[in-house]
Amino acid sequence: MVSIPEVRSFAPRVTGGSADAGTVAWTRTMLAAFLGPRLEPEQLARVGAAFEGMRLRGVYADPDPAPLATLRSWDVRLSVPGGEVTADAITGIGVRSTHRRRGLLGRVLVEDLTAAARAGSPAAVLTSTQGSLYERYGFGLATHTAALSVDTARARFRDPEPRGTLEVVERPDAAIALARPVHDRARRRHAGAMDRVPAVWQQVVVGAAPWNGLEPDRHRQVVVWRDDEGRPGGYVVHRLEEGWYATGAATTAVVDLQAATPTAYTELWRHLCSQDLVGTVTWADASTDEPLPWLFTDHRAVSVTAERSMLWLRVLDVPALLTARRYPVQDAVVLEVTDPQGLARGRWRLDAHDLLAPGVEATTAEPDVVLPVEALGSVVLGGVDPRVLTRAGRMEERSAGAAGRLARLLAAPSVPWNGTRF
């Protein structure tokens, strides 16, 4: 007899580089839900071992040992304007093709969000090609990325003199050791950027992901830039996207580029655009405010081929999230947040008259702005203008000019950006 499905959570147990049977069963269901390859048990055990230290959730119906739906989460440090918070990073949300449209996704997701809120996480984040699906659970679109393409034949640098030195780093462990502190410095400039756990670093630097059975990408290369004192200031991970054999001009794709200084940024792009046999350099997940065109004498060397959604943010604790960030102007507004799940529901007075120590407290005062929790998730990092959402009917302005005041309060020093899909 099949039991009523229930949500269970567990941590992977790893021995000798292989995960336990429960993690293997969870991994098989997750890969199948994402149309991944059918892997052998030993491959699944190795993939599952990469989830060590993370939280796995599944919807189970005994006696079947494999879940009907899956979710994986872990804690990350998420940059917000002027600070950072611990957030619940969520991925691997999948449902068996034979059990779709039965509410299983909602059950496992709400369970995770509730647990994260109980643990004190101010927010949850995810990336998804079907992000609008998650609005019903309170997620708001918070960041975008731009797809860039550079014609190297037209890429003439305004500053013709190279500075510093470049090094190709062959060993993944050495590359990650050099890249990690650079990434940690660079990510703090963009709200929405996150630190990376070992599994994510392996996916970025090596190309080893669950979807390919953790097999490395042989076309991937890591280049580190150092200043005149030998200090690493930037790195780029790139791969051969299209060979030069047919046309004589290859396409190189940037996987990850992080620069702690403007000079590092320039020199990494000089390297990318000056490689022999390379005619085009692309970057699918660049920031929407990349300074790249301004490096060249001809701005038309750079084309923006697409812009798409990236990070979705779910507010779990309004006071904790709003007091973690800083504000560029002194003002105070009353926000009424609606939330069907009840996790962030309430009326709050955001007081930023003290720019170094903003305050948020519950209030019974009349609200200046009424907005659903997903709208708050979109505007809180400064990437979406509250006035735009007001015009779209996604939030309500109760006092004259309140949306504009909120826009000025939430403005960020740079465009929010997360360049890592997870």
VEXLUMRO-555908 format. One line per 10 residues: number of its first residue (from 0); their letters; for each residue x, y negated, z of C-alpha. Coordinates in nm, 2 decimals. Each point is the difference from the previous one (the first is absolute). Layout:
! residues N
NUM) A) X,Y,Z  ...
END
This chain:
! residues 422
0) MVSIPEVRSF) 0.00,0.00,0.00  0.13,-0.34,-0.10  0.01,-0.26,0.28  -0.11,-0.36,-0.02  0.30,-0.20,-0.13  0.19,-0.19,0.27  0.29,-0.25,-0.01  0.33,0.12,0.15  0.33,-0.18,0.04  0.34,0.14,0.05
10) APRVTGGSAD) 0.37,-0.07,-0.04  0.21,0.21,-0.24  0.24,0.25,0.17  0.32,0.04,-0.19  0.26,0.28,0.04  0.30,0.03,-0.21  -0.12,-0.25,-0.26  -0.34,0.18,-0.04  -0.34,-0.10,0.13  -0.24,0.22,0.19
20) AGTVAWTRTM) -0.29,0.19,-0.17  -0.26,-0.26,0.10  0.20,-0.28,-0.17  0.05,0.22,-0.31  -0.37,0.05,-0.03  -0.07,-0.37,0.05  0.26,-0.08,-0.27  -0.15,0.24,-0.25  -0.34,-0.17,0.03  0.14,-0.35,-0.02
30) LAAFLGPRLE) 0.20,0.07,-0.31  -0.29,0.17,-0.17  -0.23,-0.30,0.08  0.25,-0.23,-0.18  0.03,0.24,-0.30  0.36,0.09,0.11  0.19,0.30,-0.11  -0.05,0.35,0.14  0.30,0.06,0.22  0.14,0.32,0.14
40) PEQLARVGAA) -0.04,0.05,0.38  0.36,-0.07,0.07  -0.02,-0.33,-0.20  -0.32,-0.10,0.19  0.19,0.07,0.32  0.28,-0.23,-0.11  -0.25,-0.27,-0.10  -0.18,0.03,0.33  0.32,-0.04,0.19  0.04,-0.35,-0.15
50) FEGMRLRGVY) -0.31,-0.09,0.21  0.17,0.06,0.33  -0.08,-0.28,0.24  -0.32,-0.09,-0.18  -0.37,0.06,0.09  -0.19,0.25,-0.21  -0.38,0.01,0.01  -0.24,0.24,-0.17  -0.36,0.11,-0.02  -0.02,0.37,0.08
60) ADPDPAPLAT) -0.27,0.26,-0.03  0.10,0.33,0.17  0.11,0.26,-0.09  0.17,-0.18,-0.29  0.35,-0.10,0.12  0.03,-0.27,-0.28  -0.17,-0.33,0.05  -0.29,-0.13,-0.22  0.14,-0.36,0.02  0.33,-0.15,0.10
70) LRSWDVRLSV) 0.16,-0.32,0.13  0.36,-0.08,0.11  0.10,-0.30,0.20  0.29,-0.15,0.20  0.10,-0.32,0.17  0.18,-0.27,-0.20  0.12,-0.35,0.07  -0.20,-0.24,-0.22  0.12,-0.35,-0.07  -0.25,-0.28,0.06
80) PGGEVTADAI) 0.07,-0.37,-0.04  0.26,-0.09,0.26  0.00,0.34,0.17  -0.09,0.37,-0.02  -0.24,0.26,0.15  -0.02,0.37,0.03  -0.25,0.13,-0.26  -0.15,0.34,-0.08  0.12,0.10,-0.35  -0.24,0.24,-0.17
90) TGIGVRSTHR) 0.05,0.22,-0.30  -0.08,0.35,-0.13  -0.38,-0.05,0.02  -0.14,0.27,-0.21  -0.30,0.23,-0.02  -0.03,0.35,-0.16  -0.16,-0.03,-0.34  -0.26,0.26,0.11  -0.10,-0.22,0.31  -0.03,-0.35,-0.14
100) RRGLLGRVLV) -0.29,-0.24,0.08  -0.06,0.16,0.34  0.13,-0.29,0.22  0.32,0.18,0.09  0.23,-0.28,-0.10  -0.19,-0.24,0.22  0.02,0.23,0.30  0.37,0.05,-0.01  0.07,-0.37,-0.08  -0.22,-0.13,0.28
110) EDLTAAARAG) 0.15,0.25,0.24  0.35,-0.14,-0.09  -0.10,-0.36,0.03  -0.17,0.05,0.33  0.31,0.18,0.14  0.23,-0.28,-0.13  -0.22,-0.26,0.16  0.00,0.19,0.33  0.38,0.03,-0.02  0.03,-0.38,-0.04
120) SPAAVLTSTQ) 0.08,-0.05,-0.37  -0.13,-0.34,-0.11  -0.04,0.11,-0.36  0.00,0.30,-0.24  0.14,-0.02,-0.36  -0.01,0.21,-0.31  0.07,-0.01,-0.37  -0.24,0.15,-0.25  -0.09,0.01,-0.36  -0.36,0.01,0.11
130) GSLYERYGFG) 0.03,-0.26,0.27  -0.36,-0.13,-0.03  -0.11,0.33,0.14  0.14,-0.10,0.34  -0.18,-0.33,0.03  -0.29,0.19,0.15  0.23,0.09,0.28  0.11,-0.35,0.06  0.32,-0.03,-0.21  0.06,-0.32,-0.19
140) LATHTAALSV) 0.23,-0.05,-0.29  0.30,-0.20,0.14  0.28,0.01,-0.25  0.06,0.03,-0.38  0.29,0.10,-0.21  0.11,-0.11,-0.35  0.14,0.21,-0.28  0.29,-0.17,-0.16  0.20,0.07,-0.32  0.33,-0.17,-0.09
150) DTARARFRDP) 0.14,-0.01,-0.35  0.37,0.02,0.06  0.09,-0.15,-0.34  -0.16,-0.33,0.11  0.11,0.02,0.36  0.27,-0.27,0.02  0.08,-0.10,0.36  0.02,-0.37,0.09  0.29,0.08,0.23  0.24,0.19,-0.22
160) EPRGTLEVVE) 0.26,0.09,0.27  -0.05,0.32,0.18  0.05,0.00,0.38  0.07,0.28,0.25  0.05,0.36,-0.09  -0.22,0.29,-0.11  0.02,0.36,0.10  -0.18,0.31,-0.13  -0.07,0.22,0.31  -0.03,0.36,-0.09
170) RPDAAIALAR) -0.08,0.17,0.33  -0.36,-0.05,0.11  0.08,-0.02,0.37  0.27,-0.26,-0.06  -0.24,-0.20,-0.22  -0.28,0.01,0.26  0.25,-0.11,0.28  0.10,-0.30,-0.21  -0.35,-0.09,-0.12  -0.19,0.03,0.33
180) PVHDRARRRH) 0.14,-0.31,0.17  -0.03,-0.20,-0.33  -0.36,0.10,-0.03  -0.07,-0.08,0.36  0.13,-0.36,-0.05  -0.18,-0.05,-0.33  -0.34,0.14,0.10  -0.04,-0.26,0.27  -0.04,-0.27,-0.26  -0.32,0.15,-0.14
190) AGAMDRVPAV) -0.31,0.06,0.21  -0.13,0.35,-0.09  0.34,0.16,-0.02  0.07,0.30,0.22  0.30,0.19,0.13  0.05,0.35,-0.13  0.01,0.34,0.16  0.26,0.26,-0.13  -0.26,0.17,-0.23  -0.07,-0.33,-0.17
200) WQQVVVGAAP) 0.37,-0.08,-0.04  0.05,0.34,-0.17  -0.29,-0.07,-0.23  0.15,-0.34,-0.10  0.37,0.08,-0.02  0.00,0.36,-0.11  -0.34,0.03,-0.17  -0.09,0.29,0.22  -0.37,-0.01,0.06  -0.27,0.26,0.10
210) WNGLEPDRHR) -0.14,-0.03,-0.36  0.32,0.15,-0.15  0.08,0.25,0.28  0.28,-0.23,0.13  0.20,0.04,-0.31  0.25,-0.29,-0.06  -0.04,-0.23,-0.30  0.33,0.05,-0.19  -0.05,-0.33,-0.19  0.00,-0.21,0.32
220) QVVVWRDDEG) 0.30,-0.22,0.10  0.07,-0.22,0.30  0.21,-0.32,-0.04  0.10,-0.21,0.30  0.12,-0.36,-0.02  0.26,-0.14,0.25  0.10,-0.35,0.06  0.36,-0.12,0.00  0.05,0.12,0.36  -0.12,0.35,-0.10
230) RPGGYVVHRL) -0.33,-0.02,0.18  -0.30,0.16,-0.18  -0.26,-0.26,-0.09  -0.22,0.18,-0.25  -0.07,0.33,-0.18  -0.20,0.13,-0.29  -0.12,0.35,-0.07  -0.07,0.05,-0.37  -0.06,0.29,-0.24  0.02,0.07,-0.37
240) EEGWYATGAA) -0.36,-0.03,-0.12  0.06,0.05,-0.38  0.32,0.11,-0.17  0.18,-0.20,-0.26  0.02,0.29,-0.25  -0.28,-0.10,-0.23  0.03,-0.38,0.00  0.35,-0.07,0.14  -0.15,-0.20,0.29  -0.09,0.18,0.32
250) TTAVVDLQAA) -0.26,-0.10,0.26  0.11,-0.02,0.36  -0.27,-0.01,0.27  0.06,-0.16,0.34  -0.13,0.22,0.28  0.10,-0.23,0.29  0.19,-0.33,0.01  0.07,-0.17,0.33  0.22,-0.31,0.04  0.08,-0.18,0.32
260) TPTAYTELWR) 0.14,-0.31,-0.18  -0.07,-0.18,-0.33  0.35,0.09,-0.12  -0.06,0.37,0.06  -0.32,-0.03,-0.19  0.17,-0.17,-0.30  0.29,0.25,-0.01  -0.22,0.31,0.02  -0.20,-0.13,-0.30  0.32,-0.09,-0.18
270) HLCSQDLVGT) 0.10,0.36,0.04  -0.33,0.13,-0.12  -0.01,-0.22,-0.31  0.36,0.05,-0.11  0.02,0.38,-0.02  0.11,0.13,-0.33  -0.28,0.18,-0.21  -0.28,-0.16,0.22  -0.24,-0.22,-0.19  -0.28,-0.03,0.25
280) VTWADASTDE) -0.02,0.00,0.38  -0.34,0.05,0.16  -0.13,-0.03,0.36  -0.35,0.13,0.07  -0.03,-0.12,0.36  0.16,-0.34,0.01  -0.13,-0.29,0.21  -0.24,-0.24,-0.17  0.24,-0.29,0.08  0.33,0.15,-0.13
290) PLPWLFTDHR) 0.26,-0.27,-0.08  0.14,0.21,-0.28  -0.11,-0.22,-0.30  0.19,-0.29,0.16  0.33,0.18,-0.02  -0.01,-0.01,-0.38  0.04,-0.28,-0.25  -0.30,0.14,-0.18  -0.30,0.07,0.23  -0.15,0.21,-0.28
300) AVSVTAERSM) 0.26,0.27,0.06  -0.24,0.11,0.28  -0.35,0.12,-0.07  -0.27,0.08,0.26  -0.18,0.30,-0.14  -0.25,0.07,0.28  -0.10,-0.10,0.35  -0.17,0.26,0.23  -0.11,0.06,0.35  0.25,0.14,0.25
310) LWLRVLDVPA) -0.05,-0.01,0.38  -0.33,0.03,0.17  -0.02,-0.11,0.36  -0.26,0.10,0.27  -0.01,-0.22,0.31  -0.04,0.20,0.32  0.08,-0.26,0.27  -0.08,-0.36,-0.10  0.17,-0.18,0.29  0.32,0.22,-0.02
320) LLTARRYPVQ) 0.04,-0.06,-0.38  -0.08,-0.37,0.00  0.23,-0.08,0.29  0.29,0.20,-0.15  0.03,-0.24,-0.30  0.09,-0.37,-0.01  -0.20,-0.29,-0.15  0.13,-0.30,-0.20  -0.25,-0.25,0.13  -0.17,-0.08,0.33
330) DAVVLEVTDP) -0.37,0.07,0.01  -0.26,0.23,0.16  -0.28,0.19,-0.16  -0.27,0.24,0.12  -0.03,0.32,-0.20  -0.28,0.25,0.02  0.11,0.34,-0.13  -0.25,0.26,-0.10  0.10,0.36,0.00  -0.24,0.30,-0.05
340) QGLARGRWRL) 0.25,0.23,0.18  0.02,-0.24,0.29  0.38,0.01,0.03  0.05,-0.37,-0.07  -0.34,-0.15,0.05  -0.03,-0.32,0.21  0.02,-0.38,0.00  0.35,-0.14,0.05  0.15,-0.35,0.04  0.33,-0.02,-0.17
350) DAHDLLAPGV) 0.20,-0.30,0.15  0.32,-0.09,-0.17  0.07,-0.33,0.16  0.30,0.16,0.16  0.19,0.11,-0.31  0.24,0.23,0.20  -0.27,0.17,0.20  -0.34,0.01,-0.18  -0.29,0.12,0.21  -0.31,0.21,-0.08
360) EATTAEPDVV) -0.28,0.06,0.24  -0.36,0.12,-0.01  -0.25,-0.28,0.00  -0.38,-0.06,-0.01  0.05,-0.33,-0.20  -0.17,-0.04,-0.34  0.22,0.15,-0.27  0.17,-0.21,-0.27  0.04,0.30,-0.23  -0.19,0.33,0.00
370) LPVEALGSVV) 0.18,0.28,-0.19  0.00,0.38,-0.03  0.31,0.18,0.13  0.12,0.08,-0.36  0.00,-0.37,-0.08  0.22,-0.07,0.30  0.23,0.28,-0.11  0.04,-0.18,-0.34  0.07,-0.35,0.14  0.20,0.07,0.32
380) LGGVDPRVLT) 0.34,0.03,-0.18  -0.05,-0.31,-0.20  -0.03,0.16,-0.34  -0.37,-0.08,-0.06  -0.16,-0.34,0.03  -0.30,0.00,0.23  -0.16,-0.26,-0.22  0.00,0.25,-0.29  -0.17,0.26,0.21  -0.26,-0.26,0.11
390) RAGRMEERSA) -0.08,-0.09,-0.36  -0.03,0.37,-0.08  -0.25,0.04,0.29  0.24,0.23,0.19  0.01,-0.23,0.30  -0.23,-0.27,0.14  0.11,-0.35,0.09  -0.22,-0.12,0.30  0.17,-0.34,0.05  0.10,-0.24,-0.27
400) GAAGRLARLL) 0.35,0.05,-0.13  0.07,0.30,0.22  0.12,0.22,-0.29  0.25,-0.26,-0.10  0.12,-0.04,0.36  0.04,0.38,0.03  0.19,0.01,-0.33  0.25,-0.26,0.13  0.03,0.19,0.33  0.07,0.34,-0.17
410) AAPSVPWNGT) 0.23,-0.13,-0.27  0.32,0.21,-0.02  0.36,-0.12,-0.07  0.02,0.24,-0.29  -0.24,0.22,-0.20  -0.08,0.32,0.19  0.16,0.30,-0.17  0.05,0.37,0.07  0.21,0.17,-0.27  -0.03,0.35,0.13
420) RF) -0.29,0.23,-0.09  -0.07,0.27,0.26
END
